[in-house]
Amino acid sequence: MFSSSETVSWSESVRVPNNVKCEAWGDFTIEIPDSHNLDSETVRGASYDLVIANKDFSGSGADVAIESFSVDYQGDPSNGSSKTQDQNTAAVWLHDVSDGVVRDCTAQNVLPDASGPSRQFGVLLSDSTDSAVIDGEGNNTGYEGVGLRAANQGCKAIRCRGENNRVHSVQVGYWTGEGATLGGVFDDITLRDCGGDIEVAVHGYGAASEPSSNITVEDCSTTVALLGHLENIDVEDGEGGCVDIAGTDNDTVIDGLNVHHQETDNNEAAVRIYDFSGNVIDIDNLNISGTHMNVDKQVLRVYGSTVTVRNAWLSNCSYNAAGSVGLVDVGAGATAETLYLRGVYANSNEAVWATDTGSLIQRVVFSDSHLSDTFPTVAFDSGTINSVIIDGKGEAALAGAAPDATNWQTGDIVEDTDNAGTLYYIHDDSVSGGASQIAT
């Protein structure tokens, strides 16, 4: 136990043995001077300096608790620090432990001017089992505020935050750092009620045959970024940001992504999948449900010539705002193989767009949905939609006479044979003329 009501200068590391809770009482802050004798540990080839950590890094760590510490690493050059900025560093760290916890700990000013492959963390949990970071916070660090890194199994971050960090607020990811052997497949991870001013990220690594899997992200208050090779991801009850899937670092392959009740008012879509860097993005089995847009944003936007989405379901989603977007936009050369829209509501615009030359939607299936009586159901711009089915009735590019509501069933998509490529959506008789031309 550490008890103090003042800030103390500390030049050596605190190491916590197995079966011990190390707790600070009172208003107790550790400050690290420029001249110090902190411990360093080498993990997967990378040497990291540390302030507070478990003692046993050999794989036998168990039942270690670090609670209520505040660490000011004093590593910000703008405040006069002369510390080397590119040193791998973790202020509060549990590594290779079972049943460990970091609770109510804050770290700040951890080498914020770092760059390159080095990594700096406020709070770090790595290669551990059934362990957690609860009420952890990392601010003004050289990489991320709170990190769950490498081959964690059954671990959680609850009510964790990060502000003014160089890259991430909170991240689950593989092991990295200056000199590190990259890797670490993680499984059964939960991020709950986490946030910050940048993003909460989940970044898998390795071949698609070795995805990190079974990740739950719930009640987070910022953008959720998904990268790398992942499987069985649940994002629930997000607020304030989008689900962002980009190929900025490497290929991204995700099999099984469920997004439920994602609210956003500051991004271009609730779920955004994109790449302009040439990396492959391949998303299979995407389910978006309970997401309602009352601003001029899509529920799903997919764009980039190396992006493919297949077997995407939207259910109980809505778009009800004036603007030039609808529920789904596929553009910039992206491909969507099959879109299923069930129980959706698109009252004020087209439901699905294929924009830009080279963009392709192979098949769109609507069922039990409320579609606009004044706007076309689908719009082509410069893209291609091969097939549209509405409640099992309509099929794209049907041959036949000019559209007439008396000759076709409500919900059909038909081609005007006198004007090849001109498609119409057949409404019921309450719409004047019975048909609306689909934008091409």
Helices and strands as residue ranges (DSSP letters): E 2-3, E 7-9, E 14-16, E 20-25, E 29-31, E 40-43, E 46-54, E 61-62, E 64-67, E 70-72, G 77-79, E 89-95, E 97-98, E 101-103, E 106-110, E 120-126, E 132-134, E 137-141, E 144-149, E 156-158, E 161-163, E 168-173, E 187-192, E 195-196, E 200-203, E 212-218, E 224-227, E 229-236, E 243-246, E 252-260, E 269-274, E 281-289, E 292-293, E 298-303, E 307-315, E 318-319, E 328-331, E 335-342, E 345-346, E 352-354, E 360-367, E 370-371, E 378-379, E 384-385, E 388-390, E 413-415, E 423-426, E 435-437
